[in-house]
Amino acid sequence: MSETFLEPKKYELALDDFIEESGHKLFRIRALRDFDEVKAGDLGGYIEREANLSHSGSYWVYGDAWVLENAQVDDDAQIWDKARVSGNAQVLGYACVSGEGQVSGHACVSGEVRVSGNAQVLGYACVSGEGQVSGHACVSGEARVSGKARVLEQARVSEDARILERAHVLGKAWVLGYACVSGEGQVLGRAQIVGSAHISGHACVSGEAQVFGKAEVSGRTHLSGNARVSSDQDFIDFSHFRGIALTIYRARSGEIEVKHETFCGPSEAFLQRVVEQHGDSDTTQDYRHLIEFAQRHLQANSSLPEFSA
């Protein structure tokens, strides 16, 4: 008859070293055996009960970090510094939560994800792969962040939004609703991506731009300033034309704006700058023709639906 091998306990609760927080009593953990970089006798962070932290694997709670309620830390995950994992949240795989990061609700953080700074992963959100959530960023609702995607600074990703592959959302940008940012797409500044909009490829949305509805923004399109885009009828990207990094789009004011390298503003001001730099050259004529073409196209589609975040 085969015997069942029971692995010895990895830690114990130091019953004389505890803190109380909002009706929860958390005990510091003390290692009972050597594993990974932890030695027997080392003190770790605080947990409420042994169900919070498995006795197998090499995962550990360090410093003054807390794991409480029904939260679970499993596999080779690590909780550092003053991080908090609570509710029914799970931190799995090789994931790491550090700084004053928080994972709560029914959220799941797995793979090689890093949650750091004052970042939060809340609700039913899931962050997986090699993703990163840092700064004061927040991922909530039923949002998903995967691949090598980054949500940084004060960005917000919520509801059913998806941030995939190598996409970045940072600054004070919002991605909400069923919106998706994928590929190497970037959403910066105070930009807002909502509805079922999709940002992909090497596209960038910055400034205070608003992209909503079922808009598809791809390639090397760069929407910025006061752009207000609900479909591909609201902008033209000319990056395929002689490699010119030029996007022309409709602004909230109803006027037409231009984004070209470091310039962002009205088309008239852009043409004036081109004339100052190139005079009455072929380059100036090319830009003039492109802008005139874009103006005819965009003015022919002049009705925009209301933006709703």
Secondary structure by P-SEA (a helix, b strand, c coil): cbbbbbcccccccccccccccccbbbbbbbbccccccccccbbbbbbcccccccccccccccccbbbcccbbbccbbbbccbbbbccbbbbcccbbbccbbbbcccbbbccbbbbccbbbbcccbbbccbbbbcccbbbccbbbbccbbbbccbbbbccbbbbccbbbbccbbbbcccbbbcccbbbccbbbbccbbbbcccbbbccbbbbccccccccccccccbbbbccccccccccccccccbbbbbccccbbbbbcccccccaaaaaaaaaacccccaaaaaaaaaaaaaaaaaaaacccccccc
